[in-house]
Amino acid sequence: MSVLVANDDYDFNALKDLLGVTDGNLASHLKALEKEAYITINKSFIGKKPNTKYAASALGRQAFKRHLEVLENLIKQQK
């Protein structure tokens, strides 16, 4: 999710390469994010090749921000 929040969008193969995961592993994570409406999906063709791009939705950005706040509070409590 952090990749999608930090970038406008990312395509499937670039995400897979960046994260070093398998097709199936990435697909299952993206499906879970899609189910929660945390990402948007844009399918298109580049020439004759299909291309799927993912982007963080407004809801996904809010959820990610809350997640970071919770982690920050947890770290601050460890002092």
N, C-alpha and C positions, 0 to 999 in steps of 0.2 A: 504494500500500500504506500510505503514511503516513496517508492520510485514514481508512482502515479501522482502523488501530491507534489513532488518536486519538479515534475515535468508536465507539459500540456497533455501529452499522450505518449503511449509506448506500444509498439506492435508485439505480437505474440512471440515471434522468434527472437527479437531483441531482448525481451523480458527473460525468456528462457536462457539465452546466452549469458546475460548479466547475472542472473541468479544461480546459474549452474544446476538447474533442475530438469527433470524429464518432462516430456509433453504431458503425460498423464497427471503428474504431480501439480504442474502449473495449472492445468485445466481444472482440476478439482478445487484449487484455491480460488481461481477466478470465478468459478461457479458459485462458491460460497459468498464471495464478495458481491456478485451479481444478485444473488437471492436477497441480500440485505439492502440492495439498491445503493451500494457504496461505490459502484463503478458504472460507467456507461460504455457501450460497445458500438463500434462503427466498423461494419464489414464493407469492403470494397475490393476492387481488382486493380492491380498494377500490371498493365498489359493483360496477360491471360492468367496471371497468378493471383489467387485470393489473398487478401491482406486484412487482418483483423487488428484494429487498434483499440486500446483500452484507455480510459481516462477516469480520474477520480470525480465522482459527482459531488454536488454541494453537501449532501448528507454524509458522504464518505469523508470529505474534508473535515466536517464538524466532528465526526466520530474519531478520526485520527487525532485531531487536536485534543479532544477529551482524553484519549488514550495517553498522549504525551504528558498531559497535565497530571494524570494519575501516576504515571511512572516518575515524574519529577517529585511529586509529593511523597511517594514511597522512598525515593532516594534521600530526600530531606529529612525524613523520619529516622533514617539510619545513623544520623550523627550522634 
